[in-house]
């Protein structure tokens, strides 16, 4: 219980220190913050860049997963031909090109 209380006290004190430092840097003009939300504008810009990059990656992963699901369906359709091939019967369908 004492450990939990000490961790909470450390978290509260560190958040207060971080906020005081952020406010003092903004007041001195060392960080640019046009909308006064205590988040420097450069961090907001970097976040927007990262967000667009992540969304592009998510889209690409989605496309690849669709391709994989199509390939798995095709494997499921073809798996029934393996026992037929093992039995020695001729292959149904078109002849393969040589």
Phi and psi in degrees as a GROMACS rama.xvg file:
@    title "Ramachandran Plot"
@    xaxis  label "Phi"
@    yaxis  label "Psi"
@TYPE xy
-65.287  -34.8504  UNK-2
-65.0935  -42.7283  UNK-3
-62.7397  -43.0214  UNK-4
-64.9357  -41.2016  UNK-5
-67.2836  -36.7419  UNK-6
-65.5545  -42.5287  UNK-7
-63.0179  -41.3863  UNK-8
-63.1968  -41.7472  UNK-9
-63.7439  -41.7645  UNK-10
-64.0533  -43.0547  UNK-11
-65.0749  -45.723  UNK-12
-64.3139  -42.7441  UNK-13
-66.0796  -38.0139  UNK-14
-67.2664  -36.1962  UNK-15
-64.8642  -43.819  UNK-16
-63.1231  -42.6874  UNK-17
-62.783  -43.4266  UNK-18
-65.34  -41.0513  UNK-19
-63.7411  -42.8241  UNK-20
-64.0738  -43.5389  UNK-21
-62.8845  -42.1314  UNK-22
-66.8618  -41.7775  UNK-23
-66.9377  -38.4776  UNK-24
-65.8689  -37.6117  UNK-25
-68.6464  -39.0267  UNK-26
-67.4116  -35.2974  UNK-27
-76.788  -12.8921  UNK-28
87.2951  12.9894  UNK-29
-79.348  -24.9251  UNK-30
-118.964  140.475  UNK-31
-91.2194  123.836  UNK-32
-141.425  89.801  UNK-33
-67.8398  -34.6146  UNK-34
-100.124  8.24762  UNK-35
52.1235  46.0972  UNK-36
-107.837  13.3204  UNK-37
63.2304  17.7423  UNK-38
-115.019  119.757  UNK-39
-58.2353  143.845  UNK-40
-61.1366  -33.4501  UNK-41
-64.7251  -35.2248  UNK-42
-69.0051  -37.3855  UNK-43
-64.072  -39.8239  UNK-44
-65.8551  -43.9823  UNK-45
-62.589  -38.6205  UNK-46
-63.3119  -41.3235  UNK-47
-62.9375  -41.051  UNK-48
-63.2122  -45.2215  UNK-49
-64.4362  -37.7768  UNK-50
-63.6016  -43.2668  UNK-51
-68.1182  -37.3955  UNK-52
-65.0381  -43.2618  UNK-53
-65.5083  -40.1254  UNK-54
-66.1798  -35.5041  UNK-55
-64.3106  -42.1349  UNK-56
-65.7747  -39.4037  UNK-57
-62.7573  -41.5115  UNK-58
-61.7034  -43.4779  UNK-59
-64.2098  -41.7743  UNK-60
-63.2509  -39.5399  UNK-61
-60.8461  -42.5407  UNK-62
-62.3284  -44.0961  UNK-63
-65.2298  -37.7247  UNK-64
-65.3628  -35.7288  UNK-65
-63.8451  -41.943  UNK-66
-62.5477  -42.3048  UNK-67
-64.6021  -40.7196  UNK-68
-65.3123  -37.8825  UNK-69
-63.6513  -41.968  UNK-70
-65.401  -38.7094  UNK-71
-66.0011  -37.1967  UNK-72
-63.7539  -39.706  UNK-73
-65.374  -39.9478  UNK-74
-61.7586  -42.1409  UNK-75
-61.0623  -37.1817  UNK-76
-70.3102  -33.6268  UNK-77
-86.9857  -19.0258  UNK-78
-63.5271  -26.9363  UNK-79
-68.6769  -18.4065  UNK-80
-79.3778  -17.0511  UNK-81
-65.2731  -48.3233  UNK-82
-62.3921  -34.2595  UNK-83
-64.1505  -40.1653  UNK-84
-67.8344  -35.7477  UNK-85
-69.5813  -27.1662  UNK-86
-76.6326  -14.9593  UNK-87
96.2345  2.37329  UNK-88
-69.5105  157.083  UNK-89
-69.7378  154.314  UNK-90
-76.1773  127.436  UNK-91
-78.7268  156.232  UNK-92
100.856  -163.946  UNK-93
-66.4445  154.242  UNK-94
-78.5506  148.288  UNK-95
-81.5754  146.424  UNK-96
-79.0039  138.84  UNK-97
